[in-house]
Amino acid sequence: MMKIGHGVEVLDLYEWLPGHGETRVEIRMEGAELIVAVTYDDEAIERERKLRFSSVCSFYLQTFPGPTMLGIETGDANPILRGVLVEYPDSEAAAAWRRHFNHSRSVRHYSIAFLAENLLLAVWADSVSVSK
């Protein structure tokens, strides 16, 4: 079983999500970019923000709670279960991807849970950004 190490909070979605969370999550690949469209209600209108993971080499999506098929230790789930995007700088899985690419690519391990949708997402990518 691979270890992920400690998690570092990257982005708290609840800085812009309402208290009841997202109303919809859509995930799609565009080339090597994973786009996670998060739709939410803002008073009387629907808004959307996108998490864009660049240079993705792998991702895993599952419902939660539930069993995982990854073979990676779960670590501290507290930040993830608050709707926070977390990066694992010491992830053995990310290190394995970097070795695979002969250290020519940056690969980081990210995780986030979408609480209203009961989805858990893990991504191995170079970076992440948020757009409106």
N, C-alpha and C positions, 0 to 999 in steps of 0.2 A: 504494500500500500504506500503510495506517495504521500509525502507531507506537504502542507501548504504554508506552514509557519504563521506568524502573526499577520493580522490584517491592518491595513492603513485606510482610513476613510478618505475617499476621493471626492465624492459628491453626495450630498443629502438631497434626494429628490423632493423631500417634504419642505424644502425651502420655497418651492413653487407649486407643489401639489396641494390640493385641499386636504383637509383632515381625513376624508373618506377615501382618499387615494385616487388612482387612475380609473378611468371608465373603460379603457381598451388599450391593449398592447399588441402591436403588429411588428413582426420581425421578418426582415428580408435581407438577402445578399445582393449587393451591386458590385460586381467584380470581386475585389478582395476586401470590400468594406461591408461590415454588418451594421444595418440600420435598424434601430429599435425605436419605433414611433410610439410615444406615450401620449394618449389622448386623455384629457381631463376636463371637468366642468369648472368654469370660472364664472360664478354668478349665473347669468342667463345664457352664456355662450360656451361653446365647446372650443378648447384650445389644444394645441399639440406642440410638443417638443420632441426632438430626436436626439438619441444617443448615437453617435457615430464611432464605431470601432474601426480603426484603420489597420491594414495589413493583417487581417485575421487569418490565422492558420488552423484554428479549431474553435468550435463552440458547442455547448451542451445545454439543452433546455428540458426541463421536467416540471411536472406539477409537484407541489409540496403542500403539506407534508407527504412524504413517501420515500421509498427506497431509492438509492442512487446506484447507477451502474458504472460510475467513474473509477472507483478504486482509489479515491483520494480522501484523506482524512477530512472531516468536516471543520475542525477548528472552532473558533469562537463564532457562533452564528448570531450573536446579539446585534451587531451593526447591520448585517444583512436583513435580519427580521424587523428592522426599523425602516427599511426602504432606502438604505444607504448603499451606494456603489463602493465596493471595497477592492483594493489591490493587495495582492500577496507578494511582496518583494522577494521572499525566500522560497517561493513555490518550486518544488522539485519538478512539477510538470512543465512549468515555464522554462526551467533550466534544461530539461530534456529537449524541448523545441529549439532552444538556442544552440545546443550541441548539434542537433540535427542540421541546422543551417550553418554549421561551422562558425558560430558567433558573428555571422555577417548581418544578422537581423536582430532587432530588439523585439523580444517577446515578453509580454507581461500577462499576468493571470488576474482577471477581474471576476467578481461575482456580485449579483444583485438579486433581490427578491421583489417581485411585484405583488404587493400584499392583497389588493382587491381581486386580482386575477389568479392568485395562488400559483404563480410561476417562479421558478428559480432558474437563473441564467448564469452560466459560467462561460467566459470568453478568454481566449489566448490571442492577444493582438499587440500591435506596437503601441497604440495610444487610443484615447477616447476623448471626444469633445461633445459639447451640447450645442444644438442649434434650435432656433425657433421656427 
